Amino acid sequence: MRDFMQRLQQKRVLLGITGGIAAYKACELCRRLCDLGADVQVVMTLAGTRFVTPLTLQALSGRPVRTDLLDPAAEAAMGHIELARWAELILVAPASADFLARLAAGTADDLLTTACLASDAPIAVAPAMNQAMWRSPATQRNCATLAGDGVRIWGPGSGSQACGDEGPGRMLEPNDLLDRVQTLLGTPPVLAGRHVVITAGPTREPLDPVRYLSNHSSGKQGFALAEAAAAAGARVTLIAGPVAVPTPAGVTRVDVTTARDMLAAAEAAAQDADVFIGVAAVADFRPANAADQKIKKAAGGSGLALDLVENPDIIATIASREVRPFVVAFAAETENLIANARSKLERKRVDLVVANDVSRSDIGFGSDDNGVTLVAPEGEECLPAMPKTALARLLIERIARHAIEAAPRQHHAQS
Ligand code: C5P
C-alpha cells in the first residue's frame, strides 16, 4: 500500500522557475513536491538561473534541470514537445511579470514558454513581483488574459517585499502551493471523509476526594495515532484520560477521568464512527464506593481493605453494538503474545488486535520505540521496532486498509 502521505506518487510536475527573488522558495517547493512522491522536472528561464543555480534544483529534484530550448544534448534526451506532453501539471513559481506577459502573448521564445504553449496539461502560475509591477494595468491585463485561457493564477499574497515595499506581489508560500497541487493532482488521503475515534491514556478511579487508582500510561501512542489519522484525512475524536500530551492539530479532544466517563464519551462518539481504536489503559477495577470525605487512618494501624468492582470493558461494549465501527484493540502481553492477542480478538469480538510484547525492555513502555504484531482473523503481520510516530503512521495505513476491506461486510458509516 502506498504511504498515505505520498499523495503525489508518480505525478509528473514540470516546475518552471523564472527570475525573481522568490526563486529561493522554489527550492523548498521542489523538495516538498518530491517528498510527496512527485516526479519533478525543473525548467528555468535564464533570469531564473541568476537567482538560484540549476545545480541546486538538480540535487533537489534528482533530474538535470532544463534551461535551453535549443540544447542538442537535452533535446536528444527529451525533446521540448515530449517534455510538454510528459507533464501532468505545469507550475511556474515564481512567475515574473515578464514571464506572465510572454505567456499571455503566446510567445515561444524560450523552453518554458514553449513547453506551456505545447502542453495540454493544466498550467498554474504563482506571480511574484514588486507591488507596483503587480498593480500595473499591463500585468493585470495579462493575468486576465491568462485566466481567460484557463491558466490558474495562484496568488500573489500580500505583505512586505524584498525591495522594501508593502503590498500585493509576494509569491504564495510553498505550503499553500503544495496544498493547491495536491487538490488538483493528488489522490485523496486514505481516511478522507471517515470518522476515527481513539481512546488514549489512563483512567483515574477515585477512592475519596483526594486519592485515586490509576496507572502509568502516558497517552503518547494514542496521541501519535490521532495525529497520523488526522494526517490521513480523517475527522478524529480523541477521548483522553488525564495526560500531559498536547492535542495534535485538527483533532477534537474530549477529556475524561474515569472509565465510566470514558465509556459514555466513547458511546457518544461511536454513533457515527467508521473506526474505533482503543489505546487507553483503562483501569480494570474501581473502588466500589468512593468515600465522600478523605479516608482516615484507622486507630491501631489495622490497615484498609479496598472493595473493588470491575469497570465496564469499553472496547467490548462498542464492538457488541449492532451497528458498529471497525474496532481495533491494543494488547500488552508479557508471554504467549500471539495466542493471547488472538483470544482477545475473539473474546472482545474486535476486528484487529495490535499486540505489544511488553516484556522486552527495548520497546514499548517508557521507550520512544515500539514494535508490534497485528493480529487479524485471517493472519498476523509483524511491524518491527521503530519510533512510535513512524509506527503510528504505519498502523493507521494498515487499519485503514483492513477497515476499508471490511466495510461492505459490517460497517454502516462507510457505505
Ligand atoms: O483486556 P485488556 O485490558 O488487556 O485489553 C486491552 C484493550 O482493551 C485495549 O484496547 C484497551 O483500550 C481496551 N479496554 C477497554 N476497556 C477496559 C479495558 C480494556 O476498552 N475496561
Residues whose N, C-alpha, C, O or C-beta is under 5 A from the ligand:
A	BS01	C5P	G278 V279 A280 A281 V282 A283 N311 P312 D313 I314 I315 V328 A329 F330 A331
